[in-house]
Amino acid sequence: MNGFIQHGSITTLEHVLCVAWITFRICRFLKRDPKEAVRGAVLHDLYLYDWHDPIGKGDGKHHRFHGFTHPGMACRNATRLFSLTEREKDIIKKHMWPLTPIPPKYTEGYIVSLADKISSLQETLHISTEAQRHARLLRHELMEREKLRKDSEGRGEEEEEKNEP
């Protein structure tokens, strides 16, 4: 997700982290449990392709109707990688409402849909926000942790080679 641009210069990873932050704040304001809503927000754009690419993996089908098709693809990808509740699946599948015709079944779905639209508008208009600052810091932290994990795995392999007779 960090390798794809979402809106303007914001990566998809930064975008979903912004949406998650806004979702968390709205849930807290409404005194709702944010757990499923934030999980749905983080996974809502897990489609893993550049939707700006007009060719779209050689067939052009993915991107022409991206707004309509990516929620289903994101839900399928998320379901393959994680154990999701029905509420989380509904949040991911229906976050593009009202562009997609079936509205969310749960309040959290409306919250994520609203947070996504707020974040998208801010990103498109290049409005710097608290959510974007938090997302960039978190993205940086995630990248540092990934680098450390890869470095430690590499060192572990080197040590194993040294210990072999």
C-alpha positions in Angstrom: 0.0 0.0 0.0 3.0 2.2 0.6 4.0 1.8 -3.1 0.8 3.3 -4.6 -0.4 6.9 -4.7 -4.0 7.5 -3.6 -4.7 11.2 -3.9 -2.2 13.9 -4.8 1.1 12.8 -3.2 -0.5 10.7 -0.4 0.2 7.0 -0.6 -2.6 4.5 -0.1 -1.0 3.5 3.2 -1.0 7.1 4.4 -4.6 7.5 3.2 -6.0 4.4 5.1 -4.1 5.6 8.2 -5.7 9.0 7.9 -9.1 7.4 7.5 -8.5 5.2 10.5 -7.5 8.3 12.6 -10.6 10.2 11.6 -12.7 7.2 12.2 -11.2 6.8 15.7 -11.9 10.4 16.5 -15.5 10.2 15.2 -16.1 7.0 17.2 -14.7 8.5 20.3 -16.9 11.6 19.9 -20.0 9.4 19.4 -18.9 7.2 22.3 -18.8 4.1 20.0 -16.3 1.2 20.3 -13.7 2.0 17.6 -12.1 -1.4 17.2 -14.0 -2.8 14.2 -14.4 0.6 12.6 -10.7 1.3 12.7 -9.9 -2.2 11.4 -12.3 -1.7 8.6 -10.8 1.7 7.9 -7.2 0.4 7.7 -8.3 -2.4 5.3 -10.9 -0.5 3.2 -8.5 0.2 0.3 -6.6 -3.1 0.2 -6.9 -3.5 -3.5 -3.1 -3.4 -4.3 -2.9 -1.8 -7.7 -2.3 1.7 -9.1 -5.8 3.0 -9.9 -4.3 5.9 -11.8 -2.8 3.5 -14.4 -5.2 3.6 -17.4 -4.0 0.2 -18.6 -4.8 -1.7 -15.4 -2.7 -4.9 -15.4 -2.9 -5.1 -19.2 -6.7 -5.2 -19.5 -7.9 -1.8 -18.3 -10.9 -3.4 -16.4 -9.7 -2.7 -12.9 -9.4 1.0 -13.2 -12.1 2.1 -15.4 -14.7 1.4 -12.7 -12.4 1.6 -9.8 -14.8 3.5 -7.5 -17.4 0.7 -8.0 -15.2 -2.3 -8.0 -12.3 -1.8 -5.5 -14.4 -2.3 -2.3 -15.2 -5.9 -3.3 -11.5 -6.5 -4.2 -10.3 -4.9 -1.0 -12.7 -7.1 1.0 -11.6 -10.3 -0.8 -7.9 -9.4 -0.2 -8.5 -8.5 3.5 -10.5 -11.8 4.0 -7.6 -13.8 2.6 -5.2 -12.2 5.0 -7.2 -11.7 8.2 -10.1 -13.1 10.1 -12.8 -10.4 9.8 -16.1 -9.9 11.5 -19.3 -9.4 9.5 -19.2 -5.8 10.5 -15.7 -5.3 9.3 -16.5 -6.9 5.9 -19.6 -4.7 5.6 -17.5 -1.6 6.4 -14.9 -2.5 3.6 -17.5 -3.5 1.0 -19.7 -0.4 1.5 -17.3 2.4 2.2 -17.9 3.9 -1.2 -21.6 4.5 -0.5 -23.5 6.3 -2.0 -21.4 5.6 -5.2 -22.1 1.9 -4.5 -25.9 1.4 -4.3 -26.2 -0.6 -1.1 -25.7 1.5 2.1 -23.7 0.3 5.1 -25.6 -2.0 7.5 -23.9 -0.7 10.6 -23.2 2.8 12.0 -19.4 2.1 11.8 -19.8 1.7 8.0 -21.3 5.2 7.8 -18.5 6.5 10.0 -15.7 5.0 7.8 -17.5 6.2 4.6 -17.6 9.7 6.0 -14.0 9.6 7.2 -12.9 8.3 3.8 -14.6 11.2 2.1 -13.2 13.8 4.5 -9.7 12.4 4.1 -10.0 12.1 0.3 -11.2 15.7 0.0 -8.3 17.0 2.2 -5.8 15.0 0.3 -7.1 16.2 -3.1 -7.2 19.8 -2.0 -3.7 19.5 -0.3 -5.1 20.5 3.1 -2.6 19.4 5.7 -4.3 17.9 8.7 -3.6 16.4 12.1 -4.6 13.0 10.6 -2.1 13.3 7.9 0.7 14.2 10.3 -0.2 11.1 12.4 -0.4 8.9 9.3 3.1 10.1 8.1 4.6 9.4 11.6 3.0 6.0 11.8 4.0 5.1 8.2 7.6 6.1 9.0 7.4 4.0 12.2 6.1 1.0 10.2 8.8 1.3 7.6 11.5 1.5 10.3 10.1 -1.6 12.0 10.0 -3.5 8.7 13.6 -2.5 8.0 14.7 -3.7 11.5 12.8 -6.9 11.0 14.5 -7.6 7.6 17.9 -6.6 9.1 17.4 -9.0 12.0 16.3 -11.8 9.7 19.4 -11.3 7.6 21.6 -11.4 10.7 19.9 -14.6 11.9 20.7 -16.3 8.5 24.3 -15.1 8.7 24.7 -16.5 12.3 23.2 -19.8 11.2 25.8 -20.0 8.4 28.6 -19.3 10.8 27.4 -22.1 13.1 27.2 -24.7 10.4 30.2 -27.2 10.4 
